[in-house]
Amino acid sequence: MASKNNLSGCINTLTKNGLTWYIEIYAIPASLHPVLPEKDTSIFPFPPGKIGVYTRLFDYCNYRLPLTKFLIGVLTFHEVHISQMNPFGLAKVCHFELACRGLGSDPDLDVFRAFYKLNRSGNWYTFEVRDRDSWCYTWITTSIKDWKERFFYVDDRCVPEFMVWRTKKMKLPSSLPKDFEFNKALYATLIKEACRIQSYPEHILVMGRISTIWSELAWYPTLRWNGEVMGLREALRLKSFDSKELEIRATRTPKGDPPYLNVVNENLYQIREPEVPNDQGGLAGQGDSGPNPSAQTANVAPAQIVMATVSGEGKGKGTGSIGSKGSSSKFVIEDEGGW
């Protein structure tokens, strides 16, 4: 069946209202000009200056735009385009990134390689466990419905200019050398602290420096379970975030420390400035978009651009909503001191 193994045979079924919903909920930057492909259009080849983004990047893989530097580093090292990755592989990258931060460590590419190897999945690619006796997660869903047919386009300025489109003629990365060196202590701890790969509410992703969807610039997210402080490490081990015992808290940033969203932004791959016409009538500033074959712009229908808004922004102590999807937990703003 084409939809299982043929990239060009998977045609878009996302509606205009559906795209508007994703733009609003996941705060997709208007500067990236998200647009909806015409109905019955395949994700590839891309329109000039665009890349395809599957909706599951957001609601299952836990990534946001801008993307993280670690994700870009993983894809660049393995010479694979983000539009070629299936959501199971991308979810493993995000889980690894969060798990490392939960342990107080920056995500390590060599440790990631010790756990995972790039492999083909039909016309797509994924990251498979390298050693069946060494897992850094305990569970992952084995089925996601209709992910191949739900996508839209954004400006390619959110990825490196020359992100590689992997072809079948390109060999997969070879096995690790026998003398391969990596952080074995971090590797062992990730196995010991293994947890589920699942969709996380927004405040968890903000804590893990994945998301900037957080309405309180001068505050940073914290958690409590039954009144006890819970860090990212413990939060990742929860099987559900819809619990009355879980409180989402916002703590004021100490004087002299940078706003927490500034810290998050340092972890993100910065969107490049748009190209501008030069005196010769061409484009100057960022060069072309790399070796990605392009389709005609006629295949793209303009989408309504609506930036995300966060309701219930509390000021002072109290409860409200901070835009944390799928969580019925209380949100409390308080001054707890340092972080």
N, C-alpha and C positions, 0 to 999 in steps of 0.2 A: 504494500500500500504506500502510495507516494508520500502521504503525510507523516509516515514513520521514518523514512529513510532519504527522502528527496528534498533538499533545501528549497529548490525552485518550485516544488510542487505544493508547498505549504503557503496558502494564500490568506491574506489578512481578513479577519472577521470582526475586528474591534470597531465599535461605532464611535461617532463623534461625541455622544454623551459619555461613552466609556472613557475616551481619552480625556475629556474635561474632568471626569472624576479622578483619574490618576494624577492629572496636573494639580488639582486642588489638594488632594489627600497627601501626596508625597512632595509637595512644594517644588515641582520641577521648574527650574529657572526659566523665566520667559526669555532670557537672553540666548537660550539654546534653541529657541524657535521650534518647539515640538509641533509636528504636523502629522496628520493622519493619511496613510496611503489610501489610494482609491481602493474600493472593494475589489476583491479577487486579484490583488497585487501580491507578489512574493516579496520577502524581505530583502532579497539580493538579486541583482546588483542595486547598490544604493543610488539615490539621486546625488548629483554633485554637491559636495560639501556636507553630506549627511551620513549618519550611520543608523542602523536599525537597532531598536531596543525592545526586547520582549517585556511584557508587563510583569512577568514573574520575577524579573530582576528586583522589583520593589516588594511585592506582596508575599514572596516566598524566600527569595535569596537574601533579603534584608539590606540590600544596598540602596543608596540614594545618589542623586546627582548634586554636587560633584562626587565622583568616585574616589575611593581611597588610594593613597599612594601604594599601599601594599598590593591591592588588587591589580593595579596597573603594572606593578613590578612582576607579579606572578605571570600575567598574560604576556608581557614583553619577553620575559625569560623563555617561556615556552613557545614563543612565536605563533600566537593564536589570537584571532580577533575576538572581541567580546561578543559580537553577533554570531559567532560560531559555537559558543559555549552553551551547553544545555543547563537548565537551572540547578540540577543536582550537583554539578561540578562547581558552579558559582556559590551555591549555598555552603559547600564545604570550605571554600576559601574564606567566606565571611565568618563561619563558625570558628575556624582556626584563628582568625584575627581577633575575634571577641574573647576566645578562650585564653589566648596569650595575654591579653590586657587584663583579664580577670586574675591572672597570676602575677600581675605587676611587671610583665615583660612586653617589650615590643615584639610584634610578629616577626618571625625569622624565616626567610626564604629557604635556607638550607634545611631547617627542621621540617618545614612544609614538604620539601622534596623527599625527605626521609619517610614521611607518611604517605605521600601521594605521587602518582605518575600520570602523565597525560595519556589519554587513550581515545580512540575514535568511538563514536556512538551514532551509527548511521552516517549522515552527512554533517553531524555535529561532533563536538569533542566534550570530554568530561575528565574529571580527576578521579582515578580509581585508587583504592587502598593498595599500597605496595606490598605490605606484609600482612597476611590474613590473621596473624597472631598479635598484631599491634594496631589497635584502633584508638583514635582520639575522640570518638563519638560513640554513643550507645545505641542510637536509633536515627533513622532517616526514612521518610516516606518513600515508597517505591513507585508511586504513580501520581502524576499531576495532569489533570485533564486540560486538553486544548491549548497547552502553552505555546505550541509551534505556530498557531494561527492568530495570536494576539500580540501585535507589535505596533510600534510607531517609529517615526524618525526624529532625531535631534541633530543639531549641528555637531560635526565631528571635532569641534574645538574642545570637547570634554575628554578626548583621548589623545595620545601622542600623534604627531603629524604623520608618522610612518608606521602606524600599527599594522602588523603583518596579517594578510589574509592567507591562512594556511591552505595549501592544496594537497591533494592526495599523493602527489609526487614527492612531497617533503617528508622525510623520514621522521618518525616519532623520536623524542629524546631517548637516548640510550640508557641502559641500566646504570645505576650508580656505581662508580668505581669502588674497588675493595678498600681503598684508603680514603674514602669520602669522610670528611670531618664535619661534625655538626654538634650543636649543643645537646648532649645526651641527657643532661639533667632536666632541661626543659622538655625534651621528648618524653622522658619517663614520667614527669609530673602531669603532662597533658593526658597520658594514658590513664594515670591514677585518677585524675579529675574528669574523666570523660563524661560528657553529658549529651543530651538530645540535640539534633539539628532540627530546628523548628522556626516558625515565624515569631519574632520578638516584638513586644510593644515599643513604641518610639523612645520612651525614656531609657530603656535598656540600651538602645542603639546610640543615644546621645552619650550615655555613660561610657560606652565602648568606642567613642570617637568615630562613629560611622555616620551619624546623622546630625544635622544642625537644626532640626525641627523642634525648637524649644523656645518658648515665648519670653523667658526671663533672662535677659542678657547679663544682669548683675548677679544671677543665682546659678547654682549648678545642681543637677539631679542627685538625690540620695534615696535610699530605700530603708524601710523598717518592716520587719515581720513580727507581728504580735508585740510591737513596741521595741524590739531589739534591732539594732543597726544591721543591715545586710549589705554586703558589698557586691560588686559585679560577679565575683567568683561564685558566691552562693546563689545569686539570682539566676545564673545560667543553668543551675541544676534543677530549677523549678519545672514541673511538668505543665503547670497552668499559672497564668497571671491574673485570672479572674477570681480573686479571693479577697474576702473582707479582711483577712489577716495582713494583707500586703498594703502598705502605705507608700505612695510615691511622694517624696518630699523634695522641696527646693531649699537649698541652703545658701545664704548670702556669701559671696566670694570675699575672702579677707582683704582688707585694704592692702594695696601694694601688689596684689596678685592680678594677673591678666584675667579678663572675663573668660569664663569657661568655653564659650563658643569660639574664642580666639584660639584656645588650645585645640579644640576640635578641628578648626580650619587648617591648622598646621599639619594635620594628618591627611588632608585631602589633596588630590591632584588638581591644581588650579586650572580653571577654564581659560584657554588662550583668548587673547583679544581678537576680535574679528578682523578679517583682511580689509584693507581700504585701497581704493584705486590710486595708482601712482601717476606721475606726470606723463608716462608713455601710454596710458590707457589700460595698463594691465593691473595686476593685483600685487600689493606689497605688504610686508609685515610678517606673515606667517607661512608663506610658501603654499604648495599644494597639499592635498589631503592624503598623499601617499599612494601606494600602488593598489588602490581599491577600484575596480571597474565600476562605472556609474551608469545609472539609468537616466532617462529623460525626466525633467521636472514635471512633465505633464501627468506623471503617475502620483502626484502628491496633491492632496486637498488641504487648504489652510484649515487649521484648528483654532478654536477659540482659546485664547490664552487667559487663564485665570490663576492668579497666584494664591497659594494656600493661606488661609487665615486660621488662627487658633482661638477657639471660643473659651470663655470662662477664665480669662487671665486674672488670677487672684492677686491682690495687693495686700500684704500683711497676712496675718494668720487666718486660716479658714480652709474651706474645701472648695474644690472646683475641678475643672477639666483642663488638662495641659496638652490635649491633642494626642493622647496615648491610645492608639487604636486597640480595640479588643480587650480593654482592661476596665473592669468595674471597680477597681481599687480606689481608695480615697487618695486625693492629692492635697497635700498640706504644705503651705509655705511657712518656713520658720527660720530663725537665726540660730544655727547650731555651732557657730564658730568656724574653726579651721577645717581644711579638707586634706 
